[in-house]
Amino acid sequence: MAILTYLIPVSLFLGGMGLAAFFWAMKTKQFEDPEGDANRILTKDWDDRPKP
Protein backbone atom coordinates (compact mmCIF):
# COMPACT_ATOMS: atom_id res chain seq x y z
CA MET A 1 0.00 0.00 0.00
CA ALA A 2 2.93 2.35 0.54
CA ILE A 3 3.69 2.24 -3.19
CA LEU A 4 0.41 4.10 -3.81
CA THR A 5 1.90 7.18 -2.15
CA TYR A 6 4.36 7.29 -5.07
CA LEU A 7 2.17 6.05 -7.90
CA ILE A 8 -0.73 8.45 -7.42
CA PRO A 9 1.35 11.68 -7.58
CA VAL A 10 3.38 10.31 -10.51
CA SER A 11 0.23 9.42 -12.43
CA LEU A 12 -1.30 12.84 -11.71
CA PHE A 13 1.90 14.53 -12.87
CA LEU A 14 2.02 12.52 -16.11
CA GLY A 15 -1.65 13.20 -16.75
CA GLY A 16 -1.04 16.91 -16.21
CA MET A 17 1.89 16.82 -18.62
CA GLY A 18 -0.31 15.15 -21.25
CA LEU A 19 -3.01 17.75 -20.73
CA ALA A 20 -0.46 20.56 -21.01
CA ALA A 21 0.88 19.02 -24.25
CA PHE A 22 -2.67 18.86 -25.63
CA PHE A 23 -3.35 22.50 -24.80
CA TRP A 24 0.00 23.49 -26.33
CA ALA A 25 -0.94 21.64 -29.54
CA MET A 26 -4.30 23.42 -29.62
CA LYS A 27 -2.65 26.81 -29.01
CA THR A 28 -0.11 26.35 -31.82
CA LYS A 29 -2.88 25.18 -34.20
CA GLN A 30 -1.52 21.68 -34.79
CA PHE A 31 -5.03 20.44 -35.63
CA GLU A 32 -5.88 23.25 -38.08
CA ASP A 33 -6.48 21.26 -41.30
CA PRO A 34 -7.18 17.55 -40.71
CA GLU A 35 -9.09 17.11 -43.98
CA GLY A 36 -6.25 18.58 -46.01
CA ASP A 37 -3.72 16.22 -44.44
CA ALA A 38 -5.94 13.23 -45.13
CA ASN A 39 -6.33 14.19 -48.79
CA ARG A 40 -2.69 15.16 -49.22
CA ILE A 41 -1.37 11.66 -48.48
CA LEU A 42 -3.66 10.15 -51.14
CA THR A 43 -2.46 12.29 -54.05
CA LYS A 44 0.25 11.20 -56.46
CA ASP A 45 1.70 14.72 -56.71
CA TRP A 46 5.01 15.31 -54.99
CA ASP A 47 5.53 18.71 -53.39
CA ASP A 48 9.12 19.60 -52.50
CA ARG A 49 8.04 22.80 -50.78
CA PRO A 50 4.75 22.38 -48.93
CA LYS A 51 2.75 25.45 -47.99
CA PRO A 52 3.33 26.72 -44.42
N, CA, C and O atoms as CSV, one atom per row, in Angstrom:
chain,resi,resn,atom,element,x,y,z
A,1,MET,N,N,0.812,-1.199,0.000
A,1,MET,CA,C,0.000,0.000,0.000
A,1,MET,C,C,0.856,1.263,0.000
A,1,MET,O,O,0.400,2.319,-0.440
A,2,ALA,N,N,2.073,1.166,0.482
A,2,ALA,CA,C,2.935,2.346,0.535
A,2,ALA,C,C,3.328,2.805,-0.861
A,2,ALA,O,O,3.635,3.979,-1.067
A,3,ILE,N,N,3.319,1.884,-1.819
A,3,ILE,CA,C,3.688,2.243,-3.192
A,3,ILE,C,C,2.676,3.213,-3.799
A,3,ILE,O,O,3.013,3.973,-4.707
A,4,LEU,N,N,1.432,3.190,-3.299
A,4,LEU,CA,C,0.415,4.102,-3.810
A,4,LEU,C,C,0.756,5.555,-3.507
A,4,LEU,O,O,0.319,6.450,-4.229
A,5,THR,N,N,1.520,5.804,-2.466
A,5,THR,CA,C,1.904,7.180,-2.149
A,5,THR,C,C,2.851,7.735,-3.209
A,5,THR,O,O,2.990,8.952,-3.338
A,6,TYR,N,N,3.497,6.865,-3.962
A,6,TYR,CA,C,4.357,7.289,-5.068
A,6,TYR,C,C,3.625,7.243,-6.411
A,6,TYR,O,O,3.799,8.129,-7.248
A,7,LEU,N,N,2.824,6.227,-6.606
A,7,LEU,CA,C,2.172,6.045,-7.901
A,7,LEU,C,C,1.094,7.087,-8.184
A,7,LEU,O,O,0.952,7.525,-9.326
A,8,ILE,N,N,0.347,7.483,-7.191
A,8,ILE,CA,C,-0.726,8.453,-7.416
A,8,ILE,C,C,-0.174,9.820,-7.817
A,8,ILE,O,O,-0.660,10.384,-8.798
A,9,PRO,N,N,0.812,10.388,-7.118
A,9,PRO,CA,C,1.353,11.677,-7.583
A,9,PRO,C,C,2.050,11.584,-8.942
A,9,PRO,O,O,1.968,12.517,-9.741
A,10,VAL,N,N,2.729,10.477,-9.211
A,10,VAL,CA,C,3.382,10.315,-10.507
A,10,VAL,C,C,2.346,10.251,-11.618
A,10,VAL,O,O,2.529,10.866,-12.669
A,11,SER,N,N,1.270,9.520,-11.403
A,11,SER,CA,C,0.234,9.421,-12.429
A,11,SER,C,C,-0.475,10.760,-12.633
A,11,SER,O,O,-0.815,11.104,-13.765
A,12,LEU,N,N,-0.703,11.513,-11.570
A,12,LEU,CA,C,-1.305,12.838,-11.711
A,12,LEU,C,C,-0.361,13.787,-12.455
A,12,LEU,O,O,-0.809,14.591,-13.272
A,13,PHE,N,N,0.923,13.697,-12.179
A,13,PHE,CA,C,1.898,14.529,-12.868
A,13,PHE,C,C,1.947,14.192,-14.355
A,13,PHE,O,O,1.944,15.099,-15.186
A,14,LEU,N,N,1.991,12.922,-14.704
A,14,LEU,CA,C,2.021,12.522,-16.110
A,14,LEU,C,C,0.730,12.903,-16.832
A,14,LEU,O,O,0.765,13.308,-17.994
A,15,GLY,N,N,-0.391,12.776,-16.160
A,15,GLY,CA,C,-1.654,13.205,-16.748
A,15,GLY,C,C,-1.673,14.701,-16.985
A,15,GLY,O,O,-2.173,15.165,-18.010
A,16,GLY,N,N,-1.131,15.460,-16.044
A,16,GLY,CA,C,-1.045,16.907,-16.213
A,16,GLY,C,C,-0.117,17.289,-17.358
A,16,GLY,O,O,-0.393,18.243,-18.087
A,17,MET,N,N,0.971,16.561,-17.523
A,17,MET,CA,C,1.889,16.823,-18.624
A,17,MET,C,C,1.206,16.534,-19.965
A,17,MET,O,O,1.384,17.281,-20.926
A,18,GLY,N,N,0.433,15.462,-20.028
A,18,GLY,CA,C,-0.307,15.145,-21.246
A,18,GLY,C,C,-1.354,16.207,-21.555
A,18,GLY,O,O,-1.542,16.575,-22.715
A,19,LEU,N,N,-2.029,16.696,-20.535
A,19,LEU,CA,C,-3.015,17.751,-20.725
A,19,LEU,C,C,-2.351,19.046,-21.178
A,19,LEU,O,O,-2.879,19.748,-22.041
A,20,ALA,N,N,-1.204,19.360,-20.604
A,20,ALA,CA,C,-0.460,20.559,-21.014
A,20,ALA,C,C,0.008,20.432,-22.464
A,20,ALA,O,O,-0.033,21.409,-23.212
A,21,ALA,N,N,0.449,19.243,-22.868
A,21,ALA,CA,C,0.876,19.025,-24.252
A,21,ALA,C,C,-0.311,19.171,-25.210
A,21,ALA,O,O,-0.159,19.699,-26.312
A,22,PHE,N,N,-1.470,18.712,-24.797
A,22,PHE,CA,C,-2.667,18.856,-25.631
A,22,PHE,C,C,-3.040,20.320,-25.799
A,22,PHE,O,O,-3.344,20.761,-26.907
A,23,PHE,N,N,-3.018,21.084,-24.696
A,23,PHE,CA,C,-3.348,22.505,-24.800
A,23,PHE,C,C,-2.310,23.257,-25.622
A,23,PHE,O,O,-2.657,24.183,-26.355
A,24,TRP,N,N,-1.037,22.869,-25.510
A,24,TRP,CA,C,-0.003,23.485,-26.331
A,24,TRP,C,C,-0.270,23.209,-27.812
A,24,TRP,O,O,-0.124,24.106,-28.642
A,25,ALA,N,N,-0.655,21.986,-28.148
A,25,ALA,CA,C,-0.943,21.643,-29.543
A,25,ALA,C,C,-2.153,22.422,-30.054
A,25,ALA,O,O,-2.174,22.829,-31.215
A,26,MET,N,N,-3.147,22.633,-29.216
A,26,MET,CA,C,-4.302,23.422,-29.623
A,26,MET,C,C,-3.922,24.891,-29.809
A,26,MET,O,O,-4.404,25.547,-30.732
A,27,LYS,N,N,-3.057,25.404,-28.931
A,27,LYS,CA,C,-2.650,26.805,-29.007
A,27,LYS,C,C,-1.816,27.089,-30.250
A,27,LYS,O,O,-1.940,28.160,-30.845
A,28,THR,N,N,-0.970,26.146,-30.650
A,28,THR,CA,C,-0.111,26.346,-31.823
A,28,THR,C,C,-0.765,25.842,-33.099
A,28,THR,O,O,-0.103,25.711,-34.128
A,29,LYS,N,N,-2.067,25.557,-33.036
A,29,LYS,CA,C,-2.882,25.182,-34.198
A,29,LYS,C,C,-2.337,23.960,-34.942
A,29,LYS,O,O,-2.223,23.967,-36.168
A,30,GLN,N,N,-2.006,22.919,-34.190
A,30,GLN,CA,C,-1.522,21.684,-34.790
A,30,GLN,C,C,-2.647,20.914,-35.478
A,30,GLN,O,O,-2.385,20.087,-36.351
A,31,PHE,N,N,-3.889,21.174,-35.095
A,31,PHE,CA,C,-5.035,20.443,-35.634
A,31,PHE,C,C,-5.850,21.332,-36.570
A,31,PHE,O,O,-7.072,21.201,-36.637
A,32,GLU,N,N,-5.194,22.225,-37.282
A,32,GLU,CA,C,-5.878,23.246,-38.082
A,32,GLU,C,C,-6.579,22.657,-39.309
A,32,GLU,O,O,-7.705,23.052,-39.613
A,33,ASP,N,N,-5.940,21.722,-40.021
A,33,ASP,CA,C,-6.480,21.255,-41.302
A,33,ASP,C,C,-6.423,19.727,-41.398
A,33,ASP,O,O,-5.614,19.204,-42.164
A,34,PRO,N,N,-7.249,18.998,-40.652
A,34,PRO,CA,C,-7.178,17.546,-40.710
A,34,PRO,C,C,-7.660,16.963,-42.041
A,34,PRO,O,O,-7.172,15.916,-42.467
A,35,GLU,N,N,-8.613,17.631,-42.700
A,35,GLU,CA,C,-9.092,17.112,-43.978
A,35,GLU,C,C,-8.021,17.259,-45.056
A,35,GLU,O,O,-7.857,16.374,-45.896
A,36,GLY,N,N,-7.306,18.356,-45.032
A,36,GLY,CA,C,-6.247,18.580,-46.014
A,36,GLY,C,C,-5.131,17.551,-45.883
A,36,GLY,O,O,-4.615,17.060,-46.887
A,37,ASP,N,N,-4.756,17.223,-44.647
A,37,ASP,CA,C,-3.722,16.217,-44.436
A,37,ASP,C,C,-4.177,14.851,-44.934
A,37,ASP,O,O,-3.393,14.106,-45.522
A,38,ALA,N,N,-5.434,14.528,-44.699
A,38,ALA,CA,C,-5.944,13.232,-45.130
A,38,ALA,C,C,-5.961,13.135,-46.656
A,38,ALA,O,O,-5.654,12.078,-47.208
A,39,ASN,N,N,-6.307,14.200,-47.330
A,39,ASN,CA,C,-6.335,14.187,-48.788
A,39,ASN,C,C,-4.933,14.277,-49.381
A,39,ASN,O,O,-4.683,13.727,-50.453
A,40,ARG,N,N,-4.032,14.947,-48.714
A,40,ARG,CA,C,-2.686,15.156,-49.224
A,40,ARG,C,C,-1.910,13.842,-49.330
A,40,ARG,O,O,-1.105,13.684,-50.248
A,41,ILE,N,N,-2.132,12.906,-48.422
A,41,ILE,CA,C,-1.375,11.658,-48.482
A,41,ILE,C,C,-1.894,10.730,-49.579
A,41,ILE,O,O,-1.215,9.770,-49.945
A,42,LEU,N,N,-3.086,11.004,-50.106
A,42,LEU,CA,C,-3.655,10.145,-51.136
A,42,LEU,C,C,-3.315,10.603,-52.554
A,42,LEU,O,O,-3.559,9.862,-53.507
A,43,THR,N,N,-2.766,11.787,-52.716
A,43,THR,CA,C,-2.460,12.290,-54.054
A,43,THR,C,C,-1.131,11.742,-54.546
A,43,THR,O,O,-0.261,11.390,-53.750
A,44,LYS,N,N,-0.982,11.673,-55.851
A,44,LYS,CA,C,0.252,11.198,-56.464
A,44,LYS,C,C,1.262,12.327,-56.668
A,44,LYS,O,O,2.429,12.072,-56.966
A,45,ASP,N,N,0.813,13.576,-56.507
A,45,ASP,CA,C,1.696,14.721,-56.714
A,45,ASP,C,C,2.725,14.810,-55.598
A,45,ASP,O,O,2.415,14.581,-54.429
A,46,TRP,N,N,3.950,15.144,-55.974
A,46,TRP,CA,C,5.013,15.308,-54.990
A,46,TRP,C,C,5.299,16.801,-54.857
A,46,TRP,O,O,5.501,17.492,-55.856
A,47,ASP,N,N,5.315,17.287,-53.641
A,47,ASP,CA,C,5.526,18.712,-53.385
A,47,ASP,C,C,6.808,18.872,-52.569
A,47,ASP,O,O,6.846,18.516,-51.391
A,48,ASP,N,N,7.852,19.407,-53.194
A,48,ASP,CA,C,9.125,19.597,-52.499
A,48,ASP,C,C,9.039,20.711,-51.455
A,48,ASP,O,O,9.743,20.682,-50.445
A,49,ARG,N,N,8.186,21.674,-51.704
A,49,ARG,CA,C,8.044,22.797,-50.779
A,49,ARG,C,C,6.574,22.956,-50.386
A,49,ARG,O,O,5.835,23.695,-51.036
A,50,PRO,N,N,6.152,22.269,-49.333
A,50,PRO,CA,C,4.751,22.375,-48.931
A,50,PRO,C,C,4.444,23.781,-48.391
A,50,PRO,O,O,5.332,24.498,-47.930
A,51,LYS,N,N,3.178,24.141,-48.463
A,51,LYS,CA,C,2.745,25.448,-47.991
A,51,LYS,C,C,2.829,25.492,-46.474
A,51,LYS,O,O,2.533,24.492,-45.820
A,52,PRO,N,N,3.226,26.630,-45.891
A,52,PRO,CA,C,3.327,26.723,-44.422
A,52,PRO,C,C,1.982,26.787,-43.752
A,52,PRO,O,O,1.906,26.867,-42.526
